[in-house]
Structures are given as structure tokens and as C-alpha cells.
Amino acid sequence: IGIADSTVVFQPNEQACFSGNKEKTVCYYYDGHLRHINLWGPDNQGFRSGQRIGAEVNMSSSPRKLTFFVDDVEQKYYVINIPQAIRFWSFIIEPNSSFIVTRFERRSSSSAHGVTGSRALEWGKQWAKK
């Protein structure tokens, strides 16, 4: 799951982070790995089948911000300075797998409030593995 700059052209059967798009995407993998530009950045909590995964973007804040949630629990690492126009994306690896978008909404306020030890990762910069 993740976001991509609105200019990204997705290729069939390929992860959004490939096809020369790694600097234009943020990827949150099932094992918690975050990826943007460099191979791997720091880790949020991993997730598995049956869990709810959320990606909240705050386009009104300065800087613009992406926060991930697993079962409604805000994750430690979030991304700032995201592009002003984005796309959401997901990629399924296992055959016969599926997912359901349960909610897509415009909120009047952010549900992200920061968690202990939270840290911003900046779009457009390489992220160190923690």
C-alpha cells in the first residue's frame, strides 16, 4: 500500500515502486518496511491478512503529511512534504488474494496526533534504516 506522485504511470503486474518510480512513491510493505528512493527505510508495524490498514493524507497541513495506521493504531513513522497531487495504490503479491476499500472519505480534522517516538520522514530524501 502507499501513495504515488500523480505523474506516475502504473504498469500492469508491477509494484508501484518499480519502473523507475521509487523516488515518486512511498511503499508500506506487509512486514512493516517503508520504502522511498533507497532500498529500505525504517520499519513500522507489520500487518497480515484480516487487519485494517489505513493511509491518511493531510493535504491542508503545512507540510502535507501521510500517516499509516494498522487496526486504527497510528504508526511511528510518517511522511512529510508529500506532493500536492497524489494517487493511492496497492499491490497484491499472493495469487487469489484480495482486499476491500472500506472507507474513502474527506475528514474535517486529522485523526493522526503523533505517538511516542514518532518521527517524520521527508519525501524526496533518502531514509536511514533505524
DRENBALO-987776 format. One record per residue (C-alpha): x, y, z; residue number from 1; residue in one letter. Coordinates in Angstrom, 3 decimals, padded with zeros to 6 digits. Layout:
! DRENBALO-987776
+----------+----------+----------+-----+------+
!       xx !       yy !       zz ! seq ! type !
+----------+----------+----------+-----+------+
!        X !        Y !        Z ! NUM !    a !
...
+----------+----------+----------+-----+------+
This chain:
! DRENBALO-987776
+----------+----------+----------+-----+------+
!       xx !       yy !       zz ! seq ! type !
+----------+----------+----------+-----+------+
!  000.000 !  000.000 !  000.000 !   1 !    i !
!  001.154 !  003.550 ! -000.471 !   2 !    g !
!  000.930 !  006.783 ! -002.385 !   3 !    i !
!  002.487 !  007.991 ! -005.599 !   4 !    a !
!  003.008 !  011.352 ! -007.205 !   5 !    d !
!  000.117 !  011.948 ! -009.610 !   6 !    s !
!  002.528 !  011.809 ! -012.575 !   7 !    t !
!  003.363 !  008.126 ! -012.004 !   8 !    v !
!  002.165 !  005.744 ! -014.711 !   9 !    v !
!  001.494 !  002.319 ! -013.222 !  10 !    f !
!  002.487 ! -000.792 ! -015.177 !  11 !    q !
!  000.386 ! -003.994 ! -015.049 !  12 !    p !
!  001.647 ! -006.692 ! -012.663 !  13 !    n !
!  004.374 ! -004.457 ! -011.254 !  14 !    e !
!  004.772 ! -002.787 ! -007.879 !  15 !    q !
!  004.414 !  000.993 ! -007.931 !  16 !    a !
!  007.937 !  001.383 ! -006.509 !  17 !    c !
!  009.464 ! -000.172 ! -009.625 !  18 !    f !
!  009.569 !  001.019 ! -013.255 !  19 !    s !
!  011.742 !  003.992 ! -012.300 !  20 !    g !
!  009.197 !  005.306 ! -009.802 !  21 !    n !
!  010.961 !  004.740 ! -006.498 !  22 !    k !
!  011.558 !  008.480 ! -005.958 !  23 !    e !
!  007.892 !  009.206 ! -006.758 !  24 !    k !
!  006.321 !  006.655 ! -004.412 !  25 !    t !
!  006.072 !  005.678 ! -000.770 !  26 !    v !
!  005.629 !  001.963 ! -000.155 !  27 !    c !
!  004.482 !  000.340 !  003.111 !  28 !    y !
!  005.070 ! -003.412 !  002.929 !  29 !    y !
!  003.291 ! -006.154 !  004.939 !  30 !    y !
!  006.414 ! -006.706 !  007.082 !  31 !    d !
!  006.464 ! -003.028 !  008.098 !  32 !    g !
!  009.260 ! -001.891 !  005.750 !  33 !    h !
!  008.921 !  001.602 !  004.354 !  34 !    l !
!  010.477 !  002.410 !  001.004 !  35 !    r !
!  011.152 !  005.659 ! -000.845 !  36 !    h !
!  014.170 !  006.341 ! -003.097 !  37 !    i !
!  016.599 !  003.975 ! -001.313 !  38 !    n !
!  016.004 !  000.255 ! -000.964 !  39 !    l !
!  014.625 !  000.177 !  002.593 !  40 !    w !
!  013.922 !  002.796 !  005.191 !  41 !    g !
!  012.773 !  002.328 !  008.789 !  42 !    p !
!  010.036 ! -000.095 !  009.851 !  43 !    d !
!  006.522 !  000.494 !  011.090 !  44 !    n !
!  004.457 ! -002.373 !  012.481 !  45 !    q !
!  003.936 ! -005.237 !  010.058 !  46 !    g !
!  000.422 ! -006.365 !  009.086 !  47 !    f !
! -001.253 ! -009.560 !  007.938 !  48 !    r !
! -004.410 ! -010.796 !  006.277 !  49 !    s !
! -007.568 ! -009.635 !  008.014 !  50 !    g !
! -006.111 ! -006.467 !  009.512 !  51 !    q !
! -007.279 ! -002.962 !  008.610 !  52 !    r !
! -004.593 ! -000.773 !  007.052 !  53 !    i !
! -005.104 !  002.969 !  006.788 !  54 !    g !
! -003.274 !  005.683 !  004.898 !  55 !    a !
! -004.338 !  009.185 !  005.917 !  56 !    e !
! -003.128 !  012.144 !  003.915 !  57 !    v !
! -003.458 !  015.647 !  005.270 !  58 !    n !
! -003.299 !  017.944 !  002.266 !  59 !    m !
! -004.295 !  021.003 !  004.326 !  60 !    s !
! -001.430 !  020.870 !  006.818 !  61 !    s !
!  001.900 !  022.532 !  006.259 !  62 !    s !
!  003.811 !  020.442 !  005.468 !  63 !    p !
!  001.431 !  017.994 !  003.738 !  64 !    r !
!  001.547 !  014.667 !  005.591 !  65 !    k !
!  000.961 !  010.910 !  005.128 !  66 !    l !
!  000.296 !  008.767 !  008.215 !  67 !    t !
! -000.251 !  004.992 !  008.234 !  68 !    f !
! -002.481 !  003.055 !  010.652 !  69 !    f !
! -002.747 ! -000.671 !  011.434 !  70 !    v !
! -006.074 ! -001.641 !  013.048 !  71 !    d !
! -006.607 !  002.058 !  013.839 !  72 !    d !
! -003.244 !  002.331 !  015.650 !  73 !    v !
! -001.168 !  005.228 !  014.370 !  74 !    e !
!  002.279 !  004.156 !  013.217 !  75 !    q !
!  005.580 !  005.632 !  014.395 !  76 !    k !
!  006.982 !  006.836 !  011.063 !  77 !    y !
!  005.047 !  009.304 !  008.905 !  78 !    y !
!  005.938 !  011.163 !  005.722 !  79 !    v !
!  006.003 !  014.943 !  005.257 !  80 !    i !
!  006.240 !  017.203 !  002.207 !  81 !    n !
!  004.219 !  014.800 !  000.077 !  82 !    i !
!  003.341 !  016.095 ! -003.413 !  83 !    p !
!  000.336 !  018.358 ! -003.819 !  84 !    q !
! -001.316 !  015.814 ! -006.152 !  85 !    a !
! -001.127 !  012.084 ! -005.339 !  86 !    i !
! -002.617 !  008.687 ! -006.114 !  87 !    r !
! -003.215 !  005.844 ! -003.705 !  88 !    f !
! -002.064 !  002.413 ! -004.801 !  89 !    w !
! -001.940 ! -001.178 ! -003.583 !  90 !    s !
! -000.278 ! -004.314 ! -004.855 !  91 !    f !
! -001.230 ! -007.930 ! -004.177 !  92 !    i !
!  001.576 ! -010.486 ! -004.287 !  93 !    i !
! -000.126 ! -013.784 ! -003.399 !  94 !    e !
! -002.357 ! -015.475 ! -006.006 !  95 !    p !
! -006.094 ! -015.498 ! -005.235 !  96 !    n !
! -005.690 ! -012.664 ! -002.720 !  97 !    s !
! -007.911 ! -009.617 ! -002.485 !  98 !    s !
! -008.591 ! -006.515 ! -000.446 !  99 !    f !
! -011.573 ! -004.284 !  000.208 ! 100 !    i !
! -011.555 ! -000.499 !  000.431 ! 101 !    v !
! -013.839 !  000.018 !  003.418 ! 102 !    t !
! -013.687 !  003.789 !  003.575 ! 103 !    r !
! -012.528 !  006.682 !  001.454 ! 104 !    f !
! -013.518 !  009.976 !  002.991 ! 105 !    e !
! -012.746 !  013.650 !  003.360 ! 106 !    r !
! -012.327 !  014.494 !  007.038 ! 107 !    r !
! -012.632 !  017.861 !  008.715 ! 108 !    s !
! -009.694 !  017.077 !  011.012 ! 109 !    s !
! -006.806 !  014.629 !  011.102 ! 110 !    s !
! -007.003 !  011.501 !  013.236 ! 111 !    s !
! -003.178 !  011.463 !  013.423 ! 112 !    a !
! -001.932 !  013.005 !  016.662 ! 113 !    h !
!  001.567 !  011.560 !  016.956 ! 114 !    g !
!  002.661 !  008.602 !  019.055 ! 115 !    v !
!  005.553 !  008.167 !  021.449 ! 116 !    t !
!  008.794 !  008.177 !  019.489 ! 117 !    g !
!  007.122 !  009.223 !  016.240 ! 118 !    s !
!  009.370 !  010.616 !  013.562 ! 119 !    r !
!  008.876 !  012.422 !  010.263 ! 120 !    a !
!  010.447 !  011.078 !  007.078 ! 121 !    l !
!  010.780 !  013.604 !  004.280 ! 122 !    e !
!  009.537 !  012.974 !  000.737 ! 123 !    w !
!  012.380 !  013.430 ! -001.735 ! 124 !    g !
!  015.124 !  012.406 !  000.724 ! 125 !    k !
!  016.756 !  009.036 !  001.397 ! 126 !    q !
!  015.630 !  007.457 !  004.650 ! 127 !    w !
!  018.035 !  005.752 !  007.025 ! 128 !    a !
!  017.190 !  002.287 !  008.281 ! 129 !    k !
!  016.564 !  002.523 !  012.034 ! 130 !    k !
+----------+----------+----------+-----+------+
